[in-house]
Amino acid sequence: MHIPKQESRGHIQSRWIYFAVGLSLLILTVGTVAASYVDWGSVLGFGGFGMNIAIAAVIASIKAYLVLMYFMHMRYEGALIWGFGILYPLILFFTILGLLSLDVFLRVNPL
């Protein structure tokens, strides 16, 4: 929604940046699909099926970074937005994940 008499502070980027990022996302998607057909645990000699998951997670993280920085314009935001919008949810996620793992691994199973 545009408020009258307000100066727009939009970020002007070249179309080529969006095309390059879109092409990179397409290439990474093809790479994800191609990597899923290889058993990376046996190719690398360690890790088992977990290596496939790790490789897919790394590719997905790169894609998420590109979307976050260029399409959501987070590369132009200040420290306050980064703190509350990015770092706080990550800290909360890893805290919940840590507490969940404590519950799972320290649970006593009655026989």
C-alpha positions in Angstrom: 0.0 0.0 0.0 1.4 3.4 -0.9 0.9 6.3 1.4 0.6 9.7 -0.3 3.4 12.2 0.3 5.8 9.6 1.3 9.2 9.2 -0.3 9.8 5.7 -1.7 13.0 4.0 -0.5 12.9 1.0 -2.8 16.0 -0.8 -3.8 16.8 -0.5 -7.5 18.6 -3.5 -8.9 19.5 -4.4 -12.4 17.3 -7.0 -14.2 20.4 -9.0 -14.9 20.9 -9.6 -11.2 17.4 -11.1 -11.0 18.0 -13.2 -14.1 21.4 -14.4 -12.7 19.9 -15.3 -9.4 16.9 -17.0 -11.0 19.3 -19.0 -13.3 21.4 -19.9 -10.3 18.3 -21.2 -8.5 17.3 -23.2 -11.5 20.8 -24.7 -11.8 20.9 -25.5 -8.1 17.5 -27.2 -8.4 18.7 -29.4 -11.3 21.8 -30.1 -9.1 19.6 -31.2 -6.2 17.7 -33.6 -8.4 20.8 -34.9 -10.0 22.5 -35.4 -6.7 19.6 -37.4 -5.4 20.3 -40.2 -8.0 23.8 -40.8 -6.6 24.5 -42.7 -3.4 27.1 -40.3 -2.0 27.8 -42.4 1.0 29.3 -45.2 -1.1 31.0 -42.7 -3.5 32.8 -40.8 -0.7 33.3 -43.9 1.4 31.7 -42.5 4.6 28.4 -41.1 5.9 26.0 -43.5 4.3 22.6 -42.1 3.4 23.3 -39.2 5.7 25.6 -37.7 3.0 22.8 -37.4 0.6 20.8 -35.5 3.2 23.7 -33.3 4.0 24.4 -32.5 0.3 20.7 -31.7 -0.2 20.7 -29.5 2.9 23.7 -27.5 1.7 22.2 -26.9 -1.7 18.9 -25.9 -0.1 20.7 -23.5 2.2 22.5 -21.8 -0.7 19.1 -21.5 -2.5 17.5 -20.0 0.6 20.4 -17.6 1.0 20.0 -16.4 -2.6 16.2 -15.9 -2.2 16.6 -14.1 1.1 19.3 -11.7 -0.1 18.1 -10.8 -3.5 14.4 -11.4 -3.8 13.5 -10.4 -0.2 16.1 -7.5 -0.3 17.6 -8.5 3.1 21.1 -7.4 2.0 20.0 -3.8 2.4 18.5 -4.1 5.9 20.0 -2.9 9.1 21.2 -4.7 12.2 17.9 -4.5 14.0 16.0 -6.3 11.2 18.8 -8.9 11.0 18.6 -9.4 14.8 14.9 -9.8 15.1 14.1 -11.2 11.7 17.0 -13.7 11.2 19.1 -14.3 14.2 16.3 -14.6 16.8 14.3 -17.3 14.9 17.5 -19.2 14.3 18.5 -19.1 18.0 14.9 -20.1 18.9 15.0 -23.0 16.4 18.3 -24.4 17.6 17.2 -24.1 21.2 14.0 -26.0 20.6 15.9 -28.5 18.5 18.4 -29.0 21.4 15.6 -29.4 24.0 13.9 -31.9 21.7 17.0 -33.9 21.3 17.5 -34.0 25.1 14.0 -35.3 25.4 14.5 -38.0 22.8 17.9 -39.2 23.9 17.3 -39.1 27.6 13.9 -40.7 27.7 13.6 -43.9 29.6 11.7 -46.6 27.8 9.8 -48.9 30.2 10.0 -52.6 29.1 
